[in-house]
Amino acid sequence: MAPLSELPVYPRLPLDIASSAGCELVLQDGRVVLDLYGGHCVNSLGASAPELGAAIAQQWNSVSFLSNLFEHQPRADFLTAFGALLPPGEWQAFLSNSGSEANENALKVALAATGRQRVIAFEGAFHGRTAAASAISDVALQPFPTAPLEVTRVAWGDLAACRAAADSSLAAIFLEPIQSMAGVRTPPAGFLEGLCDICDKVGAALCFDEVQTASGRTGTPLAATTYGVTPDIFTTAKGAAGGLPIGVTVISSALARDLPAGLLGSTFGGGPTVLAAATAVARAVASENFQAQVRASGEALAAAARRGPVREVRGAGLLLGLVMEEGLSAAELRSALLERGVLVGTSCDPSVARLFPALTLTVHQAQRFGDAMASL
């Protein structure tokens, strides 16, 4: 019998990693790599964060898992800790396992609450690989032959096109407040406020995909907080549990009031061990000076990036996009930096590299990145 092999869908980097801690990867040969990739926004408190390890071990040795048939203390603790990060208002949450699931659930809620079937989504968007999430994503290869909902796609930042497309058939406008995969594209001034106004006028739900931008990544608890616009629904995942799989769909109580029973469900979502980790993350993000430190490190990282062949730095906090000078690609930058002991990410825009390190990145580590950039 032939040995089992993995489907080769991931182009993997040539790093033989022995261990990791904080913002550093230790290779088998002893070299240390500064990790500005952070598990793709997952290692929010850093790799092997001791407070997460302790919370996970304690919960696993107490009550490792329970069905959603039962109440448990980790769920109550998470709702309290995570609720402290939310904008003013009344909210309800549903817990799942990934960003795709969280976005699927947000779409289910928006369609059920409005009784409509059409969604406005944006060029450059990425919301996941499941059926509805991929339907509102702007990807070259759609994995499903038909979409489970009607999608009107408009250009990023085009408020006039959104107004023209909005009528009584619209269930939701769905977007990332910062389009990460597209090259860390930030919203034009007044864009998010305009979308909120459009939704209010036609009775649609404004939905923010904060899978990457929540949990303090932009220097405030949510990108919604950073930009001062509160959606009707938002989602998060990635770093919300610091390295364990989670999806969170947060819905305004007014929108959730008449949802049919049984619309949403999950076997593993909201399990006690994952929520113990997620509670530790939420408490860390809410702690004194945490977000100020993210903003300071983000400013230092942006300044360090400008020491290299970068013509523009986009983003907020510790989600940054580096637009390369003409003639240099993000992939070339990544290769050159790996030779200097620094790991960065790329994006769907070949000219834009991405930085999304652990939120515990220090100013000193940002300066290490600057030294590597200056040597290019």
N, C-alpha and C positions, 0 to 999 in steps of 0.2 A: 504494500500500500504506500502511495506517495505521501510524504509528510504534508501536513496542513500548512498552507501559506496564507498570508493576509492579502486581501484585495488591494492592489497598489494604487490607492487613490490619493495618498499624501506624498508630495515630494519632500523627503526628509533631509534635514541638514546634517553635515558630517561632524557631529559633536558626540563624543563618547562620554556621557555624563555619569559621574560616580556618585555625586551628592549635590545638594542644593540647600542654601540657607539665605533668607532675606532676599536681596537682589543679586545674589551671586550663584553661579554654577561652577562646581569643581569637577574638572575632567579627570579621566582615569590616569593621565600622565602628570597630574598635579597642577596644571594650569588653572587659573581662575578667570572666568568670563563674567563681566558685568551684564546682568540680564535686564535689558530695557524692553523686553517682550512680555514678561510677567505671565506666561501661560496664556497669552491672548486675553488680557484683562481679568484673568481668573485669580491669580495670587495676590489678592487685594492687600493682605497684611504681610506678604512676603512668603517665600517658600519655607516650609517647615516651621511656620510661626508657632512658638511654644504655647501661647495662650489658646490657639486652635487645637493643637495636639492634646492639651490637657482637657479641654472641653469635650472633645470627641471621645477620648479614652474614658473619662468619667461617665459620660452618658452611655457608652457602649457596655460598660461594666455594670450599669444600673438597669436600664431598659433600652435594649439596642434598637428594637423596632416594634411598632404597633400598627395595626390596621386603622384606617380612618373611622372605623366603628367606635373608637375610643377617644376620649379626651386625654390629654397628657400635658404635664407641666412645661416641657420644652416648647410646645406650641404656644401656650399662653405667654411664656417668657419672650418668645420671638415676636409675637404680635405687639407686645408692649414696647420692646426695644426698637423694632422697625417702625412702629407707629410714630415714635418720637422724631423720626427723620422726615415725615410727610408734611406737605403744605397744610395750612389750616383747612378744616372741613371735616366731613364725615366720610370715612372710607371703609371698604370691605376688601379682603384679600382672598385669593385662591392660590394654593400652593401646588406646584408641579415639579418637573425635573430638568427643564432646559429652557433656553430662550425661545426656541421654536414653539414649544408647548405653551409657554406663557403668551406668545403672540397669537397662536391659534385660539386660545381661550379668550383673549381680548376681542378677536374678530367675532367669535361666537356670541359674546356678550353684546357687542355693538349691533350685530344683525338682529339678535333676539329682542333687544330693548327697543329698537326703532321699528322693527317689522319691515326693514328694507334690505336690499341685496347688493348695493353698489358702494364701492370704496374708492376714494382718491388716494393714490400712492404716487411715489416720485421716482424719476429717473435717478439711477445711482443707488437706489435703496437696497438694503439686504436685511431680511427679517427671519430667515431660516430656510430649511430644506423640506419641511413637511408641506402638505398640499396647499393649504390656504396661505401659509407663510411664504412659500415660494411664489404663489400667484401674485402677491403684492411686492415681491422682490424684483429687481431689474437685473436678471441674470441671462447670460447668453443661451444656456441650455436649461429649459424648463423641464423638470423631471416627471411631470404628469401631463397627459395628453389634453386634459380639459381642466379648467379652474372651477372650484366650487362656489365662486362668487364673481360678480361683475367688477372689473377693475378699470378705472380711468387713470391713466398715467400722465403726469404733467412734469415739466421741467422743474428742477430744484430751484426754489426761490421765486417762482413765477406766480405771484399772488393773483394777478389778473386772470390767468388761466384757471386757477382754482375757483375764483368767483364765477367764471363762465360755466364751469362744470358742476357747480353746486345747485341742486334743486331738491324738490321733495322726495326724490328717489335715493338720495344720498344717505347712507348709514353712518359713514365715518370718514374722516381724514386721518390717515395712518402714516407716521413718519418717525425717523430718528431725529432728535433735536440737533445732533451733530452726526452727519453721515460719515461713519468711520471707514468702512470698506471702500467707499468711493474716493478716499483720499483726505479724510478729516475735513469735510466741507461744513462750515458753520452757517447758521441761518442769517440771511441778510437782515439789516435793521428793520424792525416792524413786521417781519414775515410771520413769526409765531403768533404775535398779537392779531394779525390779520386773519390767520387761520382760525383762531379762537372766535373771532367775530363772525366769520362765515358759518361756522358750526352752530353758533347761537341762533343765527338768523334762519337757518333751514332745519334746525332740530336734529343735527347730526352729532356724533360723538367725536371729540378730538382725542386721538390716541397717540401717546408717545412711547416709542420703543426705546427704553433706557437700559437695554441689556448690557451695554458697555458703559453708559454714562452715569449710572446710579452709584450708590455706595460710596459717595464722596469723591469720585474720580475727577470731576470738574472743579473741585475746590469748594463745593457746597454739597449737601446731601444728595441732590438730584440736579440734572441739567435744567429741569423745570424751575428749580430754585435759582439757578445761575441766571436764567433768562427772564425770570419773573412772570412766567405764564403757566397756569395750572390746567392740565388736561382733564378730561372726564375719566380716562383710563390710562394707566401706564404699566409697563412691564419692566421687569429686571431679571437677571440671571447671572451668568459669568462669575463675577467676584463676590456675589452676595453671600456665599457660604465659604469663601476663601480657598476653595479647592475641592469641595464636594458638590455634586450636581444638584441644582435647585432652579426652579422657575417661580416667579412671583407675578401674579396679575392683580393689580390694585384698581378698584372700581369705585367711583363715587357712589355713596349710598343712594342718592336719588336715582341713578341709572340702574342700580342693582335691585331696586325695590320690587319690581314685578317680573323678575326673571323666573322662568319655569324651573321647577325642581328637577334635578337630574341632568341639567344642561352640561355641567362640568363634572369630571371625576378623575381620580388618579389612584393607582395602587401604591406607589412609593412616595408621591408628593406629600410633604408635611410629616415625614418620618422623624422621630425624636433625635436620632444621632445627627442628621443633617441640620436640623433646626438648632441644636446646641451650638454647632459651628456658626450658623447664620446669626444667632443671637450675639455671639462673641464679636463677629464682624460689625453688626449694627451698633453695639455698645462702644466699640473702638471708634467708629466713624463719628459718633455723637459726643465722644469725650473731648474735654477741653483742649484746645489748640490743635486737634488732629487736622481739621480742614485748613487752618492757617498754615500748617506745615506742608500740606499738599500744594497749596498755592505758592508757597515760597520755593519748594522743590521744583514745581512746574516752571516758575520764572527762571530759576537757575538752569534748568534743562533747556529751555528755549534760548537763553543767552549762550549756552554752550554749543547748541546746534549752529548758531550763526558764526561760529569760528571756522566752520567747514564750508564746503561748496553748496550752500543752501541760499536760495533767493527769497524764500518766504517760509514763515513758521505759522501754521494754523492750529486752531484748537483751543482748549481751555484746561487748566489744571495739569493733570498727568495723562491727558489724551492729546497728543501732538502729532501733526503731520508736517513733514519736512519736504518742501518742494525743491527738487534738485535744480541746480544750474543747468543751462542748455548743454546737451551732450552727455549728461550723466544720468543713469537710471537708478532707481531705488534698489534694484537687485545688485547692481555694481557697488553701491554704497554698503549694502549689507555684507557683501563678500569682503570688501576692504576693511570694514570695522571688525569682522570676525577675526581677521589676521592680527588685529590689534587688541583682541580680548574684549570686544563689546558686541552684544547681540541686539539687533533691532528688527522690526518687521517691515513688510512691504504692504502694498494695497492693490486694489484693482486698477488704480492709476499708476502706470509704470514709472511716472516721474515723482511719485510721493512715497516716502518712507514713513513708517509710523512708530511712535514711541508710546507704550502703555505699560510702564513698569509697575511694580508693587507700590502701593500708596505710602509705604514706609521708606521710599527712596530718600537719601539724604542729599543735602546741598553738596557735600564733599564728593559723593558718588556722581552727581551731575557734573562736577568739575572734572572728574576722571573721563567722562564722556567728552567734555570739551577738549581735553588734551589729545584724545584719540582723533577728534575731528580736525584739530589744528595740524595734525601730522599727515593728513591726506594730501 
